[in-house]
Amino acid sequence: MAPFCGVAGIERPEGRYFKIICRLCLNTGKCSVVSFSRSSSPILTDYVIGGVLLRRGSSMRDLGVLFDNRLAFSDHVDQVCSKGMKMLGFVKRSTRNFRDSSALLALYTALVRPLMEFSTVVWSPGYGNARQALERVQRRFLRYLSLRSGVPWEDFDCGAMMAKTGLDSLELRRELFDALFLQKLIRNEVDSSLLLSRLNFYAPPYRTRQNQVFYMRSSPTNYLINRPLSRMQRLYNRVASDVDALDDLLQAPTGLFKRSVREVLRRH
């Protein structure tokens, strides 16, 4: 299909037009429409550019994250698990003659684990089945490493191997990334006044024994409970009893803050 250039008119069913001033060629064959809604019966309309009806999709990719039309990120989790398993298979096939377990561990942390952790602040799953699917990739690597170390298949202990290798669970690391993002947001290292305005700092009218940094409003659905900012604030309230909350959050160097939060999460 020939590209459409210049000023594009987007036509809606009611006949109104919206002008888009663009200086680049627009290939309408590569354009699509995705409507994001949690409703069981969303209102859908057709969109036209240059006389071409745009196809409707159920998902879109933005900066490496797959957004489905319900913002559940289930398709993205499935894709991440698939990529992780494929890369782990590549590592296992390429290291059949390796004898050094530290080399296998380095390859896993360099090639496999980053695929499972890219942009987790956005899509970190709130349901157990998705979390278990992600952990399954790491458990498979630990089982492989255990076999290469001479441990029989039936004697494999995931917890013992994690302690031996110093690996944290992927869920703990996602929580750590949430805490680091929250710290950067408050310290203005992440430049987003909109996100900062949606943090609910807890300011009690009188002194209490409650060591709560953020005020958490009740949420009627799991989706709202697990949205990123609510998840981060709830996490920090959970660890605030063991961390000097405001001091660490606002003043501590990132390295010290990271170590402190990791130690607290490991104890929990």
GIKA-V347640 format. One record per pair of residues at least 12 apart in sequence whose C-alpha atoms are under 8 Angstrom apart, sorted by the first residue. I is the first residue (numbers start at 1). J is the second residue. D is the distance in whole Angstrom. If there is no record, write none. Layout:
# GIKA-V347640
i: <I/I>
j: <J/J>
d: <D/D>
This chain:
# GIKA-V347640
i: <1/1/1/2/3/3/3/3/4/4/4/4/4/5/5/5/5/5/6/6/6/6/6/7/7/7/7/8/8/8/8/8/9/9/9/10/10/10/10/11/11/11/12/12/12/12/13/13/13/28/28/28/28/29/31/31/32/32/32/32/33/33/33/33/33/34/34/34/34/34/34/35/35/36/36/36/36/37/37/37/38/38/65/65/73/73/74/77/77/77/80/80/81/81/81/81/83/84/84/84/84/84/85/87/87/88/88/88/88/91/91/99/101/101/101/104/105/108/113/116/117/117/120/120/121/121/121/121/121/122/124/124/125/126/126/131/134/135/135/135/138/139/142/142/142/143/143/146/172/172/172/175/175/176/176/176/178/179/179/179/179/180/180/180/182/182/183/183/186/186/187/198/199/199/199/200/200/200/201/201/201/202/202/211/211/211/212/212/213/213/213/213/213/214/214/214/214/216/216/216/239/239/239/242/243/243/243>
j: <27/28/29/27/25/26/27/28/25/26/27/28/50/22/23/24/25/26/21/22/23/24/25/19/20/21/22/20/21/22/49/50/48/49/50/47/48/49/50/47/48/49/45/46/47/48/45/46/47/49/50/52/54/54/54/55/54/55/56/57/47/54/55/56/57/56/57/58/59/60/69/58/69/68/69/70/71/69/70/71/70/71/119/123/123/125/130/125/130/134/115/116/116/133/134/137/115/112/113/115/116/137/137/111/112/108/112/137/141/107/108/148/145/148/149/145/165/141/138/134/170/174/174/177/174/177/178/181/228/228/174/228/226/222/226/171/170/169/170/171/170/158/158/161/162/156/158/161/262/265/266/232/235/258/261/262/232/232/235/236/261/254/257/258/232/233/249/250/249/250/250/229/214/229/233/214/215/216/213/214/215/214/215/237/240/241/237/240/236/237/240/245/246/233/234/236/237/230/233/234/261/264/265/264/260/261/264>
d: <7/8/6/7/6/5/4/7/6/5/6/7/7/8/7/6/4/6/7/6/6/7/7/7/6/5/6/5/7/8/6/6/8/6/6/7/5/5/7/6/5/7/8/7/6/7/7/7/8/7/8/7/7/8/6/7/5/5/6/6/8/7/6/5/6/6/5/6/6/7/7/8/6/8/4/6/7/6/5/8/5/8/7/8/6/8/8/8/7/8/7/6/7/7/6/7/7/6/7/6/7/7/6/7/6/7/6/8/7/7/8/8/7/8/7/7/8/8/8/7/8/7/6/8/7/7/6/8/7/6/7/8/8/8/6/7/7/7/6/8/8/7/7/6/8/7/7/7/8/7/8/8/7/7/7/7/6/6/7/7/8/8/8/7/7/8/5/7/8/7/6/8/7/7/8/5/5/7/6/4/6/5/5/8/7/6/6/7/7/6/7/7/7/6/8/8/7/7/8/7/7/6/7/7/7/7/8>
